[in-house]
């Protein structure tokens, strides 16, 4: 199985997302941008890889729940989603919010044992150099609206899954 680990904030839209307790809808504070504006970019990028499945590595799962997070994606992307790095029933759930993104992904990779995988994220903190080719690093302020980020995503997808 081939997997893509997908973050939302800083990837599908700029990272300037604010959650307030009791809010039903988070707010994006990035002028000229909107939540999930890059869904079509991601969908087009992975269209050439029909066997590729998605694991949500976003904090949206912990904040809003798996179903609500998945429902933010297009129908075509939703059909590829097989799970999330955050599992409220996992023994590691209590420490999830304190873990680095790479560590949450590494735990999931150890559990699922994919043949190949790639993370699309705006967070490279704690990412080991030995796994640098497994990260398509996106600029947090622009997400996948950035042409360079789109080019890197296409390059990493081809290198990992072709």
C-alpha positions in Angstrom: 0.0 0.0 0.0 1.2 3.5 -0.9 0.3 6.4 1.4 0.3 10.1 1.5 0.1 11.8 4.9 -1.9 15.0 4.5 -1.8 18.0 6.7 -4.5 20.7 6.2 -3.2 24.0 7.7 -0.3 25.4 5.7 -1.0 22.9 2.9 -4.5 23.1 1.6 -4.7 26.8 2.7 -2.4 29.1 4.6 -1.6 28.1 8.2 -3.2 31.2 9.7 -6.2 29.3 11.0 -7.8 30.2 14.3 -10.0 27.9 16.4 -12.0 29.4 19.2 -13.6 27.2 21.8 -17.2 26.5 20.9 -16.8 27.7 17.3 -18.3 25.5 14.7 -16.2 26.9 11.9 -12.5 27.9 12.2 -11.4 31.2 10.7 -8.6 31.8 8.2 -6.8 35.0 8.8 -4.9 35.3 5.5 -6.1 38.1 3.2 -7.0 36.9 -0.3 -7.2 33.2 0.7 -9.9 30.8 1.8 -10.1 27.5 3.7 -9.3 24.5 1.5 -8.5 26.6 -1.5 -5.9 24.1 -2.8 -8.1 20.9 -2.9 -8.1 20.9 -6.7 -4.3 21.3 -6.8 -3.9 18.2 -4.6 -6.5 16.3 -6.4 -4.9 17.0 -9.8 -1.4 16.2 -8.4 -2.4 12.7 -7.2 -4.7 11.8 -10.1 -1.8 10.0 -11.8 -1.5 7.6 -8.8 -4.9 5.9 -8.5 -3.6 3.4 -5.9 -2.4 6.1 -3.5 -4.3 6.3 -0.3 -4.5 9.2 2.2 -3.9 9.3 5.9 -4.9 12.5 7.6 -2.0 13.9 9.6 -3.8 17.1 10.5 -4.8 18.4 13.9 -8.3 18.9 12.5 -9.0 15.2 13.3 -8.2 15.7 17.0 -10.1 19.1 17.1 -13.2 18.3 15.0 -13.2 14.5 14.7 -12.2 12.2 11.8 -15.5 12.3 10.0 -15.7 16.1 10.0 -12.1 16.4 8.9 -12.5 14.0 6.1 -15.7 15.7 4.9 -13.7 18.9 4.2 -12.1 17.2 1.3 -13.6 16.7 -2.2 -15.5 13.5 -2.8 -12.7 12.1 -4.9 -10.2 12.7 -2.1 -12.5 11.4 0.6 -12.6 8.1 -1.2 -8.9 7.8 -0.8 -8.8 8.5 2.9 -8.2 5.3 5.0 -7.6 6.8 8.4 -5.7 9.4 10.4 -2.5 9.5 12.5 -4.6 10.5 15.5 -6.6 7.7 17.0 -8.5 8.6 20.2 -8.4 4.9 21.2 -4.6 4.6 20.8 -2.4 4.3 23.8 -0.5 7.3 22.4 -3.6 9.5 22.1 -3.0 11.4 25.3 0.4 12.7 24.1 -0.5 13.3 20.4 -0.8 17.1 20.8 2.7 17.2 22.3 4.3 15.2 19.6 6.1 16.5 16.6 4.4 15.9 13.3 7.2 13.6 12.1 6.8 11.4 15.2 3.0 11.0 14.7 3.6 10.0 11.1 6.5 7.6 12.1 4.2 5.9 14.6 1.6 5.5 11.9 4.1 4.2 9.4 5.3 1.6 11.9 1.7 0.5 12.4 0.4 0.5 8.8 3.7 -0.6 7.2 3.1 1.0 3.8 5.3 0.0 0.9 6.0 3.7 0.2 4.8 6.9 1.7 5.1 10.7 1.4 4.1 13.5 3.8 2.7 16.8 2.5 3.2 19.2 5.3 4.4 22.7 6.3 6.2 21.4 9.4 9.7 20.0 9.1 10.6 20.3 12.8 12.3 17.1 14.0 12.2 15.6 10.5 15.3 13.5 10.2 17.6 14.1 7.2 17.4 10.4 6.5 13.7 10.9 5.7 13.9 14.2 3.8 12.8 12.6 0.5 9.6 11.5 2.2 8.5 15.1 2.9 7.0 17.6 0.4 7.5 20.7 2.5 5.0 23.4 1.7 5.4 27.1 2.8 3.0 27.7 5.6 2.0 31.2 4.5 0.8 30.0 1.0 0.2 26.3 1.1 -0.2 24.6 -2.3 -1.1 27.9 -3.9 2.7 28.4 -4.1 4.0 27.2 -7.6 7.3 26.0 -6.1 5.4 23.9 -3.6 3.3 22.4 -6.4 6.4 21.6 -8.4 8.0 19.9 -5.3 4.9 17.9 -4.7 4.9 16.6 -8.3 8.6 15.8 -8.1 8.2 13.9 -4.8 5.2 12.0 -6.0 7.0 10.9 -9.2 10.1 10.0 -7.2 8.2 8.0 -4.6 5.4 6.4 -6.5 6.4 6.1 -10.2 
